[in-house]
Amino acid sequence: MRTKTTYWAAVGLALAAACFLVILIGAVGVIGAEGDRFDLTYFGVLAVGLLGAIIARLRPHGMARALFATALAQASVAVIALVVGKQHSPVSSVPEIVLLNGFFVALFAGSGLLFRRAARE
């Protein structure tokens, strides 16, 4: 892939993941029942990505780091949810929490890998 194509694929993947996360939070909730205040922690994940993008000034190398940090923040939310016992909610199980958050971790990390590839090209 050409550098521009790789860069824009990374941007598209990151934005799609962020938009899908926001829609999921608003529509059904990610952890617990719809409207569970714990879902607000996901806005911290998005803040990590946004702040990282600002610090990186949208340059590929810095964006790779920002998206890896976003993936780590996403994983941290899942760990915190399990530590505080959100899996005991009737609508959230351990596999559900791990798999759903793992899906978003993979999307953010995938975007980070694309940014890293764009930085090397």
C-alpha positions in Angstrom: 0.0 0.0 0.0 1.1 3.5 -0.6 1.8 5.7 2.4 -1.3 7.9 1.9 -3.6 4.9 1.5 -2.2 3.2 4.6 -2.5 6.4 6.6 -6.1 7.0 5.6 -7.0 3.4 6.2 -5.7 3.8 9.7 -7.7 7.0 10.2 -10.8 5.3 8.9 -10.4 2.3 11.2 -9.8 4.5 14.2 -12.8 6.7 13.5 -15.1 3.8 12.7 -14.1 2.1 16.0 -14.7 5.3 18.0 -18.1 6.0 16.3 -19.2 2.4 16.8 -18.2 2.5 20.4 -20.2 5.7 21.0 -23.2 4.3 19.2 -23.0 1.1 21.2 -22.8 3.0 24.5 -25.9 5.1 23.5 -28.0 2.3 22.1 -27.6 -0.6 24.4 -24.7 0.0 26.7 -21.4 -1.9 26.7 -21.2 -3.1 30.3 -24.3 -3.6 32.4 -27.8 -2.5 31.5 -28.5 0.4 29.1 -27.7 3.7 30.9 -25.2 2.1 33.3 -23.0 5.0 34.5 -19.9 2.7 34.2 -20.2 3.1 30.4 -19.0 6.7 30.9 -15.5 5.3 31.4 -15.4 4.7 27.7 -15.3 8.4 27.1 -12.0 8.3 28.9 -10.8 5.8 26.2 -11.8 8.2 23.5 -10.2 11.1 25.3 -6.9 9.2 25.3 -7.1 8.8 21.5 -8.1 12.4 21.0 -5.4 13.8 23.3 -2.8 11.5 21.7 -3.8 12.7 18.2 -3.4 16.3 19.3 0.0 15.6 20.8 1.1 13.6 17.7 -0.2 16.5 15.5 -1.7 13.7 13.3 1.8 12.4 12.3 1.9 8.7 11.6 4.5 7.7 14.1 2.8 9.6 16.9 -0.6 8.4 15.9 0.6 4.8 16.1 1.5 5.4 19.7 -1.8 7.2 20.4 -3.8 4.3 19.0 -1.8 1.8 21.0 -2.4 3.8 24.1 -6.1 3.9 23.2 -6.2 0.1 22.9 -4.5 -0.1 26.3 -7.1 2.2 27.8 -9.8 0.1 26.3 -8.3 -3.1 27.8 -8.0 -1.3 31.2 -11.7 -0.5 31.2 -12.5 -4.2 30.8 -10.1 -5.2 33.6 -11.6 -2.5 35.9 -15.1 -3.7 35.1 -14.1 -7.3 36.1 -12.4 -6.1 39.3 -15.4 -4.1 40.4 -17.7 -7.1 39.7 -19.7 -5.9 36.7 -19.8 -9.5 35.5 -22.3 -10.2 38.2 -24.8 -8.0 36.5 -27.6 -10.1 34.9 -26.8 -8.6 31.5 -23.0 -8.8 31.5 -20.9 -12.0 31.8 -17.1 -12.4 31.8 -17.0 -13.6 28.2 -19.2 -10.8 27.0 -17.1 -8.2 28.7 -13.8 -9.7 27.5 -14.9 -10.4 23.9 -16.6 -7.1 23.3 -13.8 -5.0 24.7 -11.3 -7.3 23.0 -13.0 -6.4 19.7 -12.4 -2.7 20.3 -8.9 -3.3 21.5 -8.2 -5.2 18.2 -9.7 -2.3 16.2 -7.6 0.4 17.9 -4.5 -1.7 17.8 -5.1 -2.5 14.2 -5.3 1.2 13.4 -2.1 1.7 15.4 -0.3 -1.0 13.3 -1.5 0.7 10.1 -0.2 4.1 11.4 3.1 2.4 12.2 3.3 1.0 8.7 2.5 4.4 7.2 5.3 5.9 9.3 7.8 3.4 7.9 6.8 3.8 4.2 
